[in-house]
Amino acid sequence: MKIKIEKNIPKENLEEIKKWPIWEKEVSEFPWFYGETEVCYILEGHVVVTSEGGEAVEIFPGDYVLFPAGMACTWKITKSIRKHYNFI
């Protein structure tokens, strides 16, 4: 299972994303499991997400990210994160 990152998403998509809830978390490290597919848009911060298979992905502000259902990973937040999120 792979994390998918899209950069520079079209501005018209941002209008819908702005309606999604916001999640915030301070600098920390923790395990996570995605029971559902999550899409998110990073507003602030920096995080390195390492999947159970060992692939590490850096995520930055402006990234549109898809986390697949069934993925286990570790989140290492190096700069407090703020994101819009939605489950699909």
PDB file of N, CA, C and O in Angstrom:
ATOM      1  N   MET A   1       0.844  -1.188   0.000  1.00  0.00           N
ATOM      2  CA  MET A   1       0.000   0.000   0.000  1.00  0.00           C
ATOM      3  C   MET A   1       0.878   1.236   0.000  1.00  0.00           C
ATOM      4  O   MET A   1       1.842   1.335   0.759  1.00  0.00           O
ATOM      5  N   LYS A   2       0.533   2.164  -0.854  1.00  0.00           N
ATOM      6  CA  LYS A   2       1.360   3.353  -1.015  1.00  0.00           C
ATOM      7  C   LYS A   2       0.586   4.625  -0.715  1.00  0.00           C
ATOM      8  O   LYS A   2      -0.603   4.743  -1.012  1.00  0.00           O
ATOM      9  N   ILE A   3       1.282   5.555  -0.128  1.00  0.00           N
ATOM     10  CA  ILE A   3       0.766   6.905   0.061  1.00  0.00           C
ATOM     11  C   ILE A   3       0.899   7.621  -1.278  1.00  0.00           C
ATOM     12  O   ILE A   3       1.943   7.539  -1.925  1.00  0.00           O
ATOM     13  N   LYS A   4      -0.143   8.317  -1.694  1.00  0.00           N
ATOM     14  CA  LYS A   4      -0.090   9.076  -2.945  1.00  0.00           C
ATOM     15  C   LYS A   4      -0.126  10.562  -2.616  1.00  0.00           C
ATOM     16  O   LYS A   4      -0.970  11.012  -1.841  1.00  0.00           O
ATOM     17  N   ILE A   5       0.791  11.322  -3.206  1.00  0.00           N
ATOM     18  CA  ILE A   5       0.868  12.761  -2.971  1.00  0.00           C
ATOM     19  C   ILE A   5       0.718  13.487  -4.298  1.00  0.00           C
ATOM     20  O   ILE A   5       1.371  13.160  -5.289  1.00  0.00           O
ATOM     21  N   GLU A   6      -0.151  14.471  -4.288  1.00  0.00           N
ATOM     22  CA  GLU A   6      -0.338  15.324  -5.464  1.00  0.00           C
ATOM     23  C   GLU A   6       0.033  16.744  -5.050  1.00  0.00           C
ATOM     24  O   GLU A   6      -0.404  17.232  -4.008  1.00  0.00           O
ATOM     25  N   LYS A   7       0.828  17.389  -5.860  1.00  0.00           N
ATOM     26  CA  LYS A   7       1.226  18.774  -5.578  1.00  0.00           C
ATOM     27  C   LYS A   7       0.497  19.694  -6.539  1.00  0.00           C
ATOM     28  O   LYS A   7       0.125  19.282  -7.638  1.00  0.00           O
ATOM     29  N   ASN A   8       0.292  20.929  -6.133  1.00  0.00           N
ATOM     30  CA  ASN A   8      -0.334  21.941  -6.998  1.00  0.00           C
ATOM     31  C   ASN A   8      -1.702  21.505  -7.526  1.00  0.00           C
ATOM     32  O   ASN A   8      -1.932  21.487  -8.735  1.00  0.00           O
ATOM     33  N   ILE A   9      -2.608  21.155  -6.606  1.00  0.00           N
ATOM     34  CA  ILE A   9      -3.939  20.766  -7.059  1.00  0.00           C
ATOM     35  C   ILE A   9      -4.676  21.996  -7.590  1.00  0.00           C
ATOM     36  O   ILE A   9      -4.381  23.117  -7.174  1.00  0.00           O
ATOM     37  N   PRO A  10      -5.630  21.802  -8.503  1.00  0.00           N
ATOM     38  CA  PRO A  10      -6.361  22.940  -9.083  1.00  0.00           C
ATOM     39  C   PRO A  10      -7.092  23.758  -8.021  1.00  0.00           C
ATOM     40  O   PRO A  10      -7.638  23.209  -7.064  1.00  0.00           O
ATOM     41  N   LYS A  11      -7.095  25.074  -8.206  1.00  0.00           N
ATOM     42  CA  LYS A  11      -7.719  25.990  -7.238  1.00  0.00           C
ATOM     43  C   LYS A  11      -9.194  25.678  -7.013  1.00  0.00           C
ATOM     44  O   LYS A  11      -9.694  25.842  -5.900  1.00  0.00           O
ATOM     45  N   GLU A  12      -9.903  25.227  -8.061  1.00  0.00           N
ATOM     46  CA  GLU A  12     -11.332  24.927  -7.888  1.00  0.00           C
ATOM     47  C   GLU A  12     -11.546  23.767  -6.916  1.00  0.00           C
ATOM     48  O   GLU A  12     -12.587  23.703  -6.262  1.00  0.00           O
ATOM     49  N   ASN A  13     -10.587  22.855  -6.809  1.00  0.00           N
ATOM     50  CA  ASN A  13     -10.694  21.762  -5.842  1.00  0.00           C
ATOM     51  C   ASN A  13     -10.551  22.271  -4.411  1.00  0.00           C
ATOM     52  O   ASN A  13     -11.120  21.689  -3.487  1.00  0.00           O
ATOM     53  N   LEU A  14      -9.799  23.349  -4.222  1.00  0.00           N
ATOM     54  CA  LEU A  14      -9.583  23.891  -2.875  1.00  0.00           C
ATOM     55  C   LEU A  14     -10.877  24.399  -2.251  1.00  0.00           C
ATOM     56  O   LEU A  14     -11.032  24.339  -1.032  1.00  0.00           O
ATOM     57  N   GLU A  15     -11.802  24.893  -3.054  1.00  0.00           N
ATOM     58  CA  GLU A  15     -13.072  25.392  -2.507  1.00  0.00           C
ATOM     59  C   GLU A  15     -13.820  24.288  -1.775  1.00  0.00           C
ATOM     60  O   GLU A  15     -14.365  24.525  -0.696  1.00  0.00           O
ATOM     61  N   GLU A  16     -13.855  23.086  -2.342  1.00  0.00           N
ATOM     62  CA  GLU A  16     -14.519  21.946  -1.698  1.00  0.00           C
ATOM     63  C   GLU A  16     -13.719  21.491  -0.471  1.00  0.00           C
ATOM     64  O   GLU A  16     -14.299  21.189   0.572  1.00  0.00           O
ATOM     65  N   ILE A  17     -12.396  21.444  -0.598  1.00  0.00           N
ATOM     66  CA  ILE A  17     -11.531  21.003   0.502  1.00  0.00           C
ATOM     67  C   ILE A  17     -11.700  21.908   1.719  1.00  0.00           C
ATOM     68  O   ILE A  17     -11.641  21.426   2.851  1.00  0.00           O
ATOM     69  N   LYS A  18     -11.906  23.197   1.515  1.00  0.00           N
ATOM     70  CA  LYS A  18     -12.066  24.140   2.633  1.00  0.00           C
ATOM     71  C   LYS A  18     -13.279  23.815   3.498  1.00  0.00           C
ATOM     72  O   LYS A  18     -13.371  24.291   4.629  1.00  0.00           O
ATOM     73  N   LYS A  19     -14.209  23.015   2.986  1.00  0.00           N
ATOM     74  CA  LYS A  19     -15.401  22.620   3.745  1.00  0.00           C
ATOM     75  C   LYS A  19     -15.129  21.420   4.659  1.00  0.00           C
ATOM     76  O   LYS A  19     -15.929  21.124   5.547  1.00  0.00           O
ATOM     77  N   TRP A  20     -14.004  20.730   4.445  1.00  0.00           N
ATOM     78  CA  TRP A  20     -13.672  19.560   5.246  1.00  0.00           C
ATOM     79  C   TRP A  20     -13.239  19.978   6.655  1.00  0.00           C
ATOM     80  O   TRP A  20     -12.807  21.113   6.860  1.00  0.00           O
ATOM     81  N   PRO A  21     -13.353  19.060   7.631  1.00  0.00           N
ATOM     82  CA  PRO A  21     -12.864  19.364   8.988  1.00  0.00           C
ATOM     83  C   PRO A  21     -11.354  19.583   8.998  1.00  0.00           C
ATOM     84  O   PRO A  21     -10.641  19.193   8.074  1.00  0.00           O
ATOM     85  N   ILE A  22     -10.891  20.219  10.070  1.00  0.00           N
ATOM     86  CA  ILE A  22      -9.451  20.462  10.257  1.00  0.00           C
ATOM     87  C   ILE A  22      -8.959  19.638  11.443  1.00  0.00           C
ATOM     88  O   ILE A  22      -9.633  19.533  12.468  1.00  0.00           O
ATOM     89  N   TRP A  23      -7.771  19.055  11.284  1.00  0.00           N
ATOM     90  CA  TRP A  23      -7.098  18.308  12.339  1.00  0.00           C
ATOM     91  C   TRP A  23      -5.752  18.951  12.575  1.00  0.00           C
ATOM     92  O   TRP A  23      -5.055  19.322  11.630  1.00  0.00           O
ATOM     93  N   GLU A  24      -5.381  19.087  13.862  1.00  0.00           N
ATOM     94  CA  GLU A  24      -4.102  19.689  14.231  1.00  0.00           C
ATOM     95  C   GLU A  24      -3.395  18.793  15.238  1.00  0.00           C
ATOM     96  O   GLU A  24      -4.034  18.139  16.063  1.00  0.00           O
ATOM     97  N   LYS A  25      -2.069  18.773  15.161  1.00  0.00           N
ATOM     98  CA  LYS A  25      -1.282  17.973  16.109  1.00  0.00           C
ATOM     99  C   LYS A  25       0.098  18.593  16.250  1.00  0.00           C
ATOM    100  O   LYS A  25       0.704  19.029  15.271  1.00  0.00           O
ATOM    101  N   GLU A  26       0.583  18.624  17.487  1.00  0.00           N
ATOM    102  CA  GLU A  26       1.903  19.177  17.781  1.00  0.00           C
ATOM    103  C   GLU A  26       2.997  18.187  17.397  1.00  0.00           C
ATOM    104  O   GLU A  26       2.718  17.049  17.020  1.00  0.00           O
ATOM    105  N   VAL A  27       4.234  18.632  17.497  1.00  0.00           N
ATOM    106  CA  VAL A  27       5.390  17.778  17.216  1.00  0.00           C
ATOM    107  C   VAL A  27       5.286  16.519  18.078  1.00  0.00           C
ATOM    108  O   VAL A  27       5.148  16.602  19.298  1.00  0.00           O
ATOM    109  N   SER A  28       5.353  15.358  17.432  1.00  0.00           N
ATOM    110  CA  SER A  28       5.196  14.087  18.136  1.00  0.00           C
ATOM    111  C   SER A  28       5.483  12.938  17.177  1.00  0.00           C
ATOM    112  O   SER A  28       5.707  13.146  15.985  1.00  0.00           O
ATOM    113  N   GLU A  29       5.474  11.733  17.714  1.00  0.00           N
ATOM    114  CA  GLU A  29       5.632  10.521  16.905  1.00  0.00           C
ATOM    115  C   GLU A  29       4.685   9.465  17.448  1.00  0.00           C
ATOM    116  O   GLU A  29       4.617   9.255  18.659  1.00  0.00           O
ATOM    117  N   PHE A  30       3.939   8.787  16.547  1.00  0.00           N
ATOM    118  CA  PHE A  30       2.955   7.810  16.983  1.00  0.00           C
ATOM    119  C   PHE A  30       2.603   6.849  15.851  1.00  0.00           C
ATOM    120  O   PHE A  30       2.707   7.202  14.676  1.00  0.00           O
ATOM    121  N   PRO A  31       2.183   5.617  16.212  1.00  0.00           N
ATOM    122  CA  PRO A  31       1.730   4.676  15.191  1.00  0.00           C
ATOM    123  C   PRO A  31       0.291   5.009  14.789  1.00  0.00           C
ATOM    124  O   PRO A  31      -0.471   5.570  15.576  1.00  0.00           O
ATOM    125  N   TRP A  32      -0.069   4.652  13.541  1.00  0.00           N
ATOM    126  CA  TRP A  32      -1.431   4.913  13.069  1.00  0.00           C
ATOM    127  C   TRP A  32      -1.857   3.814  12.108  1.00  0.00           C
ATOM    128  O   TRP A  32      -1.034   3.251  11.387  1.00  0.00           O
ATOM    129  N   PHE A  33      -3.151   3.517  12.107  1.00  0.00           N
ATOM    130  CA  PHE A  33      -3.721   2.549  11.168  1.00  0.00           C
ATOM    131  C   PHE A  33      -4.921   3.194  10.489  1.00  0.00           C
ATOM    132  O   PHE A  33      -5.781   3.773  11.152  1.00  0.00           O
ATOM    133  N   TYR A  34      -4.974   3.090   9.170  1.00  0.00           N
ATOM    134  CA  TYR A  34      -6.085   3.650   8.400  1.00  0.00           C
ATOM    135  C   TYR A  34      -7.122   2.570   8.129  1.00  0.00           C
ATOM    136  O   TYR A  34      -6.918   1.696   7.287  1.00  0.00           O
ATOM    137  N   GLY A  35      -8.244   2.638   8.857  1.00  0.00           N
ATOM    138  CA  GLY A  35      -9.348   1.705   8.645  1.00  0.00           C
ATOM    139  C   GLY A  35     -10.163   2.076   7.418  1.00  0.00           C
ATOM    140  O   GLY A  35     -10.860   1.238   6.845  1.00  0.00           O
ATOM    141  N   GLU A  36     -10.071   3.335   7.021  1.00  0.00           N
ATOM    142  CA  GLU A  36     -10.742   3.847   5.830  1.00  0.00           C
ATOM    143  C   GLU A  36      -9.710   4.632   5.021  1.00  0.00           C
ATOM    144  O   GLU A  36      -8.685   5.054   5.555  1.00  0.00           O
ATOM    145  N   THR A  37      -9.987   4.824   3.734  1.00  0.00           N
ATOM    146  CA  THR A  37      -9.127   5.670   2.920  1.00  0.00           C
ATOM    147  C   THR A  37      -9.330   7.121   3.345  1.00  0.00           C
ATOM    148  O   THR A  37     -10.462   7.593   3.451  1.00  0.00           O
ATOM    149  N   GLU A  38      -8.225   7.822   3.586  1.00  0.00           N
ATOM    150  CA  GLU A  38      -8.300   9.237   3.961  1.00  0.00           C
ATOM    151  C   GLU A  38      -7.584  10.072   2.906  1.00  0.00           C
ATOM    152  O   GLU A  38      -6.508   9.712   2.427  1.00  0.00           O
ATOM    153  N   VAL A  39      -8.203  11.192   2.555  1.00  0.00           N
ATOM    154  CA  VAL A  39      -7.537  12.202   1.741  1.00  0.00           C
ATOM    155  C   VAL A  39      -7.400  13.437   2.612  1.00  0.00           C
ATOM    156  O   VAL A  39      -8.274  13.734   3.425  1.00  0.00           O
ATOM    157  N   CYS A  40      -6.302  14.151   2.439  1.00  0.00           N
ATOM    158  CA  CYS A  40      -6.112  15.356   3.231  1.00  0.00           C
ATOM    159  C   CYS A  40      -5.325  16.389   2.431  1.00  0.00           C
ATOM    160  O   CYS A  40      -4.644  16.073   1.456  1.00  0.00           O
ATOM    161  N   TYR A  41      -5.445  17.625   2.882  1.00  0.00           N
ATOM    162  CA  TYR A  41      -4.716  18.740   2.273  1.00  0.00           C
ATOM    163  C   TYR A  41      -3.965  19.427   3.403  1.00  0.00           C
ATOM    164  O   TYR A  41      -4.574  19.905   4.361  1.00  0.00           O
ATOM    165  N   ILE A  42      -2.651  19.476   3.291  1.00  0.00           N
ATOM    166  CA  ILE A  42      -1.804  20.002   4.359  1.00  0.00           C
ATOM    167  C   ILE A  42      -1.770  21.534   4.291  1.00  0.00           C
ATOM    168  O   ILE A  42      -1.398  22.118   3.272  1.00  0.00           O
ATOM    169  N   LEU A  43      -2.162  22.161   5.389  1.00  0.00           N
ATOM    170  CA  LEU A  43      -2.157  23.619   5.486  1.00  0.00           C
ATOM    171  C   LEU A  43      -0.849  24.142   6.070  1.00  0.00           C
ATOM    172  O   LEU A  43      -0.305  25.141   5.601  1.00  0.00           O
ATOM    173  N   GLU A  44      -0.350  23.454   7.104  1.00  0.00           N
ATOM    174  CA  GLU A  44       0.863  23.889   7.800  1.00  0.00           C
ATOM    175  C   GLU A  44       1.605  22.663   8.308  1.00  0.00           C
ATOM    176  O   GLU A  44       1.013  21.604   8.520  1.00  0.00           O
ATOM    177  N   GLY A  45       2.917  22.823   8.501  1.00  0.00           N
ATOM    178  CA  GLY A  45       3.709  21.805   9.175  1.00  0.00           C
ATOM    179  C   GLY A  45       4.508  20.913   8.261  1.00  0.00           C
ATOM    180  O   GLY A  45       4.605  21.136   7.054  1.00  0.00           O
ATOM    181  N   HIS A  46       5.080  19.893   8.876  1.00  0.00           N
ATOM    182  CA  HIS A  46       5.902  18.914   8.170  1.00  0.00           C
ATOM    183  C   HIS A  46       5.798  17.598   8.921  1.00  0.00           C
ATOM    184  O   HIS A  46       5.842  17.564  10.151  1.00  0.00           O
ATOM    185  N   VAL A  47       5.660  16.507   8.162  1.00  0.00           N
ATOM    186  CA  VAL A  47       5.578  15.176   8.758  1.00  0.00           C
ATOM    187  C   VAL A  47       6.276  14.171   7.847  1.00  0.00           C
ATOM    188  O   VAL A  47       6.262  14.300   6.623  1.00  0.00           O
ATOM    189  N   VAL A  48       6.885  13.172   8.470  1.00  0.00           N
ATOM    190  CA  VAL A  48       7.433  12.033   7.743  1.00  0.00           C
ATOM    191  C   VAL A  48       6.578  10.834   8.148  1.00  0.00           C
ATOM    192  O   VAL A  48       6.513  10.471   9.322  1.00  0.00           O
ATOM    193  N   VAL A  49       5.925  10.228   7.159  1.00  0.00           N
ATOM    194  CA  VAL A  49       5.079   9.061   7.414  1.00  0.00           C
ATOM    195  C   VAL A  49       5.809   7.849   6.852  1.00  0.00           C
ATOM    196  O   VAL A  49       6.157   7.805   5.672  1.00  0.00           O
ATOM    197  N   THR A  50       6.037   6.854   7.730  1.00  0.00           N
ATOM    198  CA  THR A  50       6.739   5.645   7.329  1.00  0.00           C
ATOM    199  C   THR A  50       5.764   4.478   7.393  1.00  0.00           C
ATOM    200  O   THR A  50       5.237   4.155   8.458  1.00  0.00           O
ATOM    201  N   SER A  51       5.527   3.847   6.240  1.00  0.00           N
ATOM    202  CA  SER A  51       4.604   2.715   6.191  1.00  0.00           C
ATOM    203  C   SER A  51       5.229   1.506   6.871  1.00  0.00           C
ATOM    204  O   SER A  51       6.440   1.450   7.083  1.00  0.00           O
ATOM    205  N   GLU A  52       4.377   0.539   7.210  1.00  0.00           N
ATOM    206  CA  GLU A  52       4.849  -0.666   7.893  1.00  0.00           C
ATOM    207  C   GLU A  52       5.943  -1.365   7.083  1.00  0.00           C
ATOM    208  O   GLU A  52       6.816  -2.018   7.654  1.00  0.00           O
ATOM    209  N   GLY A  53       5.899  -1.229   5.755  1.00  0.00           N
ATOM    210  CA  GLY A  53       6.913  -1.824   4.890  1.00  0.00           C
ATOM    211  C   GLY A  53       8.231  -1.070   4.876  1.00  0.00           C
ATOM    212  O   GLY A  53       9.210  -1.543   4.299  1.00  0.00           O
ATOM    213  N   GLY A  54       8.267   0.111   5.512  1.00  0.00           N
ATOM    214  CA  GLY A  54       9.506   0.849   5.629  1.00  0.00           C
ATOM    215  C   GLY A  54       9.679   2.032   4.702  1.00  0.00           C
ATOM    216  O   GLY A  54      10.692   2.727   4.785  1.00  0.00           O
ATOM    217  N   GLU A  55       8.702   2.290   3.802  1.00  0.00           N
ATOM    218  CA  GLU A  55       8.821   3.433   2.901  1.00  0.00           C
ATOM    219  C   GLU A  55       8.487   4.720   3.662  1.00  0.00           C
ATOM    220  O   GLU A  55       7.400   4.847   4.225  1.00  0.00           O
ATOM    221  N   ALA A  56       9.431   5.678   3.677  1.00  0.00           N
ATOM    222  CA  ALA A  56       9.215   6.959   4.350  1.00  0.00           C
ATOM    223  C   ALA A  56       8.862   8.017   3.312  1.00  0.00           C
ATOM    224  O   ALA A  56       9.515   8.130   2.275  1.00  0.00           O
ATOM    225  N   VAL A  57       7.813   8.794   3.608  1.00  0.00           N
ATOM    226  CA  VAL A  57       7.346   9.836   2.703  1.00  0.00           C
ATOM    227  C   VAL A  57       7.280  11.152   3.473  1.00  0.00           C
ATOM    228  O   VAL A  57       6.688  11.214   4.550  1.00  0.00           O
ATOM    229  N   GLU A  58       7.885  12.199   2.922  1.00  0.00           N
ATOM    230  CA  GLU A  58       7.813  13.529   3.534  1.00  0.00           C
ATOM    231  C   GLU A  58       6.604  14.263   2.976  1.00  0.00           C
ATOM    232  O   GLU A  58       6.335  14.227   1.775  1.00  0.00           O
ATOM    233  N   ILE A  59       5.877  14.932   3.876  1.00  0.00           N
ATOM    234  CA  ILE A  59       4.660  15.644   3.494  1.00  0.00           C
ATOM    235  C   ILE A  59       4.789  17.095   3.957  1.00  0.00           C
ATOM    236  O   ILE A  59       5.172  17.373   5.094  1.00  0.00           O
ATOM    237  N   PHE A  60       4.455  18.012   3.039  1.00  0.00           N
ATOM    238  CA  PHE A  60       4.654  19.445   3.252  1.00  0.00           C
ATOM    239  C   PHE A  60       3.353  20.220   3.008  1.00  0.00           C
ATOM    240  O   PHE A  60       2.408  19.673   2.437  1.00  0.00           O
ATOM    241  N   PRO A  61       3.296  21.496   3.438  1.00  0.00           N
ATOM    242  CA  PRO A  61       2.137  22.336   3.134  1.00  0.00           C
ATOM    243  C   PRO A  61       1.873  22.389   1.625  1.00  0.00           C
ATOM    244  O   PRO A  61       2.796  22.477   0.815  1.00  0.00           O
ATOM    245  N   GLY A  62       0.584  22.332   1.277  1.00  0.00           N
ATOM    246  CA  GLY A  62       0.182  22.351  -0.127  1.00  0.00           C
ATOM    247  C   GLY A  62       0.043  20.970  -0.732  1.00  0.00           C
ATOM    248  O   GLY A  62      -0.460  20.838  -1.848  1.00  0.00           O
ATOM    249  N   ASP A  63       0.479  19.928  -0.018  1.00  0.00           N
ATOM    250  CA  ASP A  63       0.344  18.564  -0.532  1.00  0.00           C
ATOM    251  C   ASP A  63      -1.072  18.048  -0.325  1.00  0.00           C
ATOM    252  O   ASP A  63      -1.670  18.239   0.734  1.00  0.00           O
ATOM    253  N   TYR A  64      -1.598  17.391  -1.356  1.00  0.00           N
ATOM    254  CA  TYR A  64      -2.880  16.674  -1.287  1.00  0.00           C
ATOM    255  C   TYR A  64      -2.486  15.207  -1.199  1.00  0.00           C
ATOM    256  O   TYR A  64      -1.833  14.678  -2.099  1.00  0.00           O
ATOM    257  N   VAL A  65      -2.887  14.545  -0.106  1.00  0.00           N
ATOM    258  CA  VAL A  65      -2.358  13.216   0.200  1.00  0.00           C
ATOM    259  C   VAL A  65      -3.491  12.200   0.327  1.00  0.00           C
ATOM    260  O   VAL A  65      -4.542  12.496   0.897  1.00  0.00           O
ATOM    261  N   LEU A  66      -3.266  10.995  -0.214  1.00  0.00           N
ATOM    262  CA  LEU A  66      -4.205   9.894  -0.069  1.00  0.00           C
ATOM    263  C   LEU A  66      -3.522   8.788   0.718  1.00  0.00           C
ATOM    264  O   LEU A  66      -2.462   8.296   0.329  1.00  0.00           O
ATOM    265  N   PHE A  67      -4.144   8.401   1.837  1.00  0.00           N
ATOM    266  CA  PHE A  67      -3.685   7.280   2.657  1.00  0.00           C
ATOM    267  C   PHE A  67      -4.665   6.133   2.435  1.00  0.00           C
ATOM    268  O   PHE A  67      -5.846   6.281   2.752  1.00  0.00           O
ATOM    269  N   PRO A  68      -4.217   4.987   1.898  1.00  0.00           N
ATOM    270  CA  PRO A  68      -5.146   3.897   1.589  1.00  0.00           C
ATOM    271  C   PRO A  68      -5.654   3.160   2.828  1.00  0.00           C
ATOM    272  O   PRO A  68      -4.943   3.029   3.825  1.00  0.00           O
ATOM    273  N   ALA A  69      -6.887   2.686   2.746  1.00  0.00           N
ATOM    274  CA  ALA A  69      -7.458   1.873   3.821  1.00  0.00           C
ATOM    275  C   ALA A  69      -6.593   0.632   4.017  1.00  0.00           C
ATOM    276  O   ALA A  69      -6.119   0.035   3.051  1.00  0.00           O
ATOM    277  N   GLY A  70      -6.393   0.250   5.288  1.00  0.00           N
ATOM    278  CA  GLY A  70      -5.622  -0.938   5.614  1.00  0.00           C
ATOM    279  C   GLY A  70      -4.145  -0.687   5.831  1.00  0.00           C
ATOM    280  O   GLY A  70      -3.398  -1.619   6.128  1.00  0.00           O
ATOM    281  N   MET A  71      -3.708   0.562   5.686  1.00  0.00           N
ATOM    282  CA  MET A  71      -2.285   0.873   5.839  1.00  0.00           C
ATOM    283  C   MET A  71      -1.929   1.153   7.300  1.00  0.00           C
ATOM    284  O   MET A  71      -2.596   1.937   7.974  1.00  0.00           O
ATOM    285  N   ALA A  72      -0.873   0.501   7.774  1.00  0.00           N
ATOM    286  CA  ALA A  72      -0.302   0.782   9.092  1.00  0.00           C
ATOM    287  C   ALA A  72       0.966   1.593   8.871  1.00  0.00           C
ATOM    288  O   ALA A  72       1.732   1.322   7.947  1.00  0.00           O
ATOM    289  N   CYS A  73       1.184   2.592   9.727  1.00  0.00           N
ATOM    290  CA  CYS A  73       2.336   3.469   9.541  1.00  0.00           C
ATOM    291  C   CYS A  73       2.706   4.144  10.853  1.00  0.00           C
ATOM    292  O   CYS A  73       2.032   3.987  11.871  1.00  0.00           O
ATOM    293  N   THR A  74       3.796   4.898  10.798  1.00  0.00           N
ATOM    294  CA  THR A  74       4.207   5.741  11.921  1.00  0.00           C
ATOM    295  C   THR A  74       4.284   7.174  11.428  1.00  0.00           C
ATOM    296  O   THR A  74       4.894   7.465  10.399  1.00  0.00           O
ATOM    297  N   TRP A  75       3.657   8.055  12.176  1.00  0.00           N
ATOM    298  CA  TRP A  75       3.716   9.488  11.889  1.00  0.00           C
ATOM    299  C   TRP A  75       4.797  10.099  12.762  1.00  0.00           C
ATOM    300  O   TRP A  75       4.810   9.895  13.976  1.00  0.00           O
ATOM    301  N   LYS A  76       5.715  10.857  12.140  1.00  0.00           N
ATOM    302  CA  LYS A  76       6.717  11.629  12.879  1.00  0.00           C
ATOM    303  C   LYS A  76       6.537  13.083  12.465  1.00  0.00           C
ATOM    304  O   LYS A  76       7.007  13.509  11.410  1.00  0.00           O
ATOM    305  N   ILE A  77       5.853  13.831  13.311  1.00  0.00           N
ATOM    306  CA  ILE A  77       5.574  15.242  13.037  1.00  0.00           C
ATOM    307  C   ILE A  77       6.762  16.052  13.539  1.00  0.00           C
ATOM    308  O   ILE A  77       7.060  16.064  14.733  1.00  0.00           O
ATOM    309  N   THR A  78       7.436  16.730  12.610  1.00  0.00           N
ATOM    310  CA  THR A  78       8.621  17.503  12.979  1.00  0.00           C
ATOM    311  C   THR A  78       8.312  18.990  13.120  1.00  0.00           C
ATOM    312  O   THR A  78       9.087  19.736  13.720  1.00  0.00           O
ATOM    313  N   LYS A  79       7.177  19.418  12.565  1.00  0.00           N
ATOM    314  CA  LYS A  79       6.691  20.790  12.713  1.00  0.00           C
ATOM    315  C   LYS A  79       5.171  20.680  12.816  1.00  0.00           C
ATOM    316  O   LYS A  79       4.538  20.063  11.960  1.00  0.00           O
ATOM    317  N   SER A  80       4.582  21.270  13.851  1.00  0.00           N
ATOM    318  CA  SER A  80       3.144  21.114  14.110  1.00  0.00           C
ATOM    319  C   SER A  80       2.328  21.128  12.827  1.00  0.00           C
ATOM    320  O   SER A  80       2.509  21.981  11.958  1.00  0.00           O
ATOM    321  N   ILE A  81       1.419  20.153  12.734  1.00  0.00           N
ATOM    322  CA  ILE A  81       0.669  19.940  11.494  1.00  0.00           C
ATOM    323  C   ILE A  81      -0.761  20.456  11.629  1.00  0.00           C
ATOM    324  O   ILE A  81      -1.370  20.400  12.697  1.00  0.00           O
ATOM    325  N   ARG A  82      -1.267  20.955  10.515  1.00  0.00           N
ATOM    326  CA  ARG A  82      -2.657  21.405  10.423  1.00  0.00           C
ATOM    327  C   ARG A  82      -3.126  21.005   9.036  1.00  0.00           C
ATOM    328  O   ARG A  82      -2.499  21.355   8.037  1.00  0.00           O
ATOM    329  N   LYS A  83      -4.243  20.261   8.976  1.00  0.00           N
ATOM    330  CA  LYS A  83      -4.699  19.753   7.687  1.00  0.00           C
ATOM    331  C   LYS A  83      -6.218  19.687   7.622  1.00  0.00           C
ATOM    332  O   LYS A  83      -6.890  19.528   8.642  1.00  0.00           O
ATOM    333  N   HIS A  84      -6.750  19.812   6.409  1.00  0.00           N
ATOM    334  CA  HIS A  84      -8.138  19.450   6.130  1.00  0.00           C
ATOM    335  C   HIS A  84      -8.113  17.956   5.817  1.00  0.00           C
ATOM    336  O   HIS A  84      -7.158  17.469   5.212  1.00  0.00           O
ATOM    337  N   TYR A  85      -9.156  17.221   6.222  1.00  0.00           N
ATOM    338  CA  TYR A  85      -9.193  15.793   5.949  1.00  0.00           C
ATOM    339  C   TYR A  85     -10.604  15.338   5.620  1.00  0.00           C
ATOM    340  O   TYR A  85     -11.590  15.982   5.982  1.00  0.00           O
ATOM    341  N   ASN A  86     -10.673  14.200   4.918  1.00  0.00           N
ATOM    342  CA  ASN A  86     -11.960  13.609   4.552  1.00  0.00           C
ATOM    343  C   ASN A  86     -11.742  12.113   4.344  1.00  0.00           C
ATOM    344  O   ASN A  86     -10.688  11.688   3.870  1.00  0.00           O
ATOM    345  N   PHE A  87     -12.750  11.323   4.704  1.00  0.00           N
ATOM    346  CA  PHE A  87     -12.693   9.877   4.476  1.00  0.00           C
ATOM    347  C   PHE A  87     -13.545   9.538   3.263  1.00  0.00           C
ATOM    348  O   PHE A  87     -14.665  10.026   3.115  1.00  0.00           O
ATOM    349  N   ILE A  88     -12.989   8.685   2.391  1.00  0.00           N
ATOM    350  CA  ILE A  88     -13.731   8.321   1.174  1.00  0.00           C
ATOM    351  C   ILE A  88     -13.887   6.820   1.073  1.00  0.00           C
ATOM    352  O   ILE A  88     -14.483   6.325   0.117  1.00  0.00           O
TER     353      ILE A  88
END
